[in-house]
């Protein structure tokens, strides 16, 4: 595995090679760090923009929204 930053196309090419599909290190179980899903509704044009930005960051919409909320919460904290 490599530690250098790759574009999504470079990642695809890298992992398309069988020698780069061998797991490295000991297996790890993911822990459930997230709570119950909360339904949120957006106007269609806002959701389209969120999807574009999430795609540009190579993130899921949920991950992008979580990061945006965290950013807003940290912005308002006293320093």
PAZA-814306 format. One line per 2 residues: their letters; for each residue x, y, z of N, C-alpha, C. Coordinates in steps of 0.02 Angstrom, whole numbers, plus 50000, padded with zeros to 5 digits. Layout:
A) X:Y:Z:X:Y:Z:X:Y:Z ~ ...
This chain:
XX) 50042:49941:50000:50000:50000:50000:50044:50062:50000 ~ 50018:50116:49975:50057:50177:49970:50028:50231:50016
XX) 50070:50277:50040:50045:50330:50083:50040:50396:50046 ~ 50055:50396:49982:50050:50458:49944:49977:50471:49923
XX) 49961:50536:49915:49893:50554:49895:49882:50536:49822 ~ 49825:50504:49809:49808:50484:49741:49739:50511:49723
XX) 49730:50524:49659:49663:50543:49635:49621:50480:49634 ~ 49554:50487:49630:49512:50427:49624:49532:50383:49565
XX) 49551:50412:49509:49572:50371:49451:49636:50334:49465 ~ 49683:50367:49500:49746:50333:49518:49733:50277:49568
XX) 49688:50289:49615:49670:50236:49663:49641:50176:49626 ~ 49596:50189:49578:49565:50135:49540:49619:50094:49504
XX) 49665:50128:49471:49718:50093:49435:49763:50053:49483 ~ 49778:50083:49541:49821:50049:49590:49788:49985:49615
XX) 49724:49989:49635:49691:49930:49663:49665:49881:49610 ~ 49669:49900:49547:49651:49853:49493:49704:49799:49485
XX) 49764:49812:49511:49819:49763:49506:49812:49712:49563 ~ 49812:49648:49548:49804:49596:49599:49853:49601:49657
XX) 49915:49622:49643:49965:49625:49697:49948:49681:49748 ~ 49904:49727:49730:49885:49781:49775:49818:49766:49810
XX) 49794:49705:49803:49730:49686:49834:49741:49639:49894 ~ 49803:49629:49914:49819:49586:49970:49813:49626:50035
XX) 49772:49604:50083:49766:49641:50146:49833:49648:50181 ~ 49843:49706:50213:49905:49719:50248:49891:49723:50323
XX) 49933:49693:50363:49926:49698:50436:49871:49653:50464 ~ 49862:49660:50529:49811:49620:50563:49741:49647:50548
XX) 49691:49602:50547:49623:49626:50534:49598:49669:50591 ~ 49556:49719:50574:49526:49763:50624:49451:49765:50613
XX) 49414:49762:50667:49341:49769:50664:49324:49843:50670 ~ 49276:49864:50630:49252:49932:50636:49205:49937:50696
XX) 49211:49991:50731:49166:50001:50787:49113:50051:50766 ~ 49054:50043:50793:48999:50088:50776:49006:50152:50816
XX) 49033:50203:50785:49043:50267:50818:48986:50316:50805 ~ 48939:50297:50763:48885:50343:50745:48822:50324:50782
XX) 48781:50374:50794:48718:50362:50829:48662:50348:50778 ~ 48601:50354:50800:48542:50341:50759:48539:50391:50701
XX) 48521:50369:50641:48513:50416:50585:48458:50467:50600 ~ 48469:50527:50576:48420:50581:50584:48398:50603:50514
XX) 48333:50597:50499:48310:50619:50432:48312:50695:50427 ~ 48343:50720:50375:48346:50792:50363:48325:50803:50291
XX) 48282:50852:50279:48259:50867:50212:48291:50931:50187 ~ 48311:50930:50123:48341:50988:50091:48302:51006:50029
XX) 48300:51071:50011:48271:51089:49946:48314:51056:49892 ~ 48283:51037:49836:48320:51001:49783:48384:51036:49760
XX) 48382:51102:49753:48442:51138:49728:48498:51136:49780 ~ 48481:51139:49844:48532:51134:49896:48562:51064:49899
XX) 48520:51014:49893:48544:50945:49893:48589:50932:49833 ~ 48572:50960:49775:48615:50952:49716:48684:50982:49729
XX) 48687:51040:49762:48751:51071:49777:48790:51029:49828 ~ 48756:51003:49878:48789:50960:49927:48819:50899:49892
XX) 48780:50868:49848:48805:50809:49811:48865:50827:49768 ~ 48864:50885:49735:48922:50906:49694:48984:50914:49738
XX) 48975:50948:49795:49033:50960:49838:49059:50895:49870 ~ 49014:50851:49889:49035:50787:49917:49074:50747:49864
XX) 49049:50747:49803:49083:50712:49749:49152:50742:49736 ~ 49156:50808:49737:49220:50842:49726:49271:50825:49780
XX) 49246:50812:49842:49290:50793:49897:49299:50717:49902 ~ 49270:50680:49856:49273:50607:49856:49247:50579:49921
XX) 49189:50605:49944:49157:50585:50006:49084:50566:49992 ~ 49055:50529:50038:48983:50517:50033:48947:50580:50055
XX) 48884:50586:50036:48845:50644:50056:48841:50647:50133 ~ 48829:50590:50165:48825:50588:50238:48890:50611:50270
XX) 48946:50587:50245:49011:50606:50273:49023:50681:50262 ~ 49005:50707:50204:49015:50778:50190:48973:50821:50237
XX) 48910:50801:50247:48866:50839:50292:48891:50836:50364 ~ 48913:50778:50387:48941:50772:50455:49000:50819:50464
XX) 49044:50820:50414:49103:50863:50418:49083:50937:50419 ~ 49033:50956:50379:49010:51025:50378:48980:51045:50445
XX) 48941:51000:50476:48911:51014:50541:48967:51020:50594 ~ 49015:50975:50593:49071:50978:50641:49108:51044:50633
XX) 49119:51064:50572:49154:51128:50559:49116:51186:50590 ~ 49051:51188:50580:49009:51241:50608:49010:51240:50684
XX) 49008:51182:50713:49009:51177:50786:49075:51201:50815 ~ 49130:51184:50782:49196:51204:50805:49208:51279:50794
XX) 49176:51307:50743:49185:51377:50727:49159:51422:50783 ~ 49105:51401:50815:49072:51441:50866:49100:51430:50936
XX) 49148:51385:50944:49176:51372:51011:49222:51430:51032 ~ 49217:51449:51096:49264:51500:51120:49335:51473:51120
X) 49382:51516:51109:49452:51494:51105:49489:51513:51167
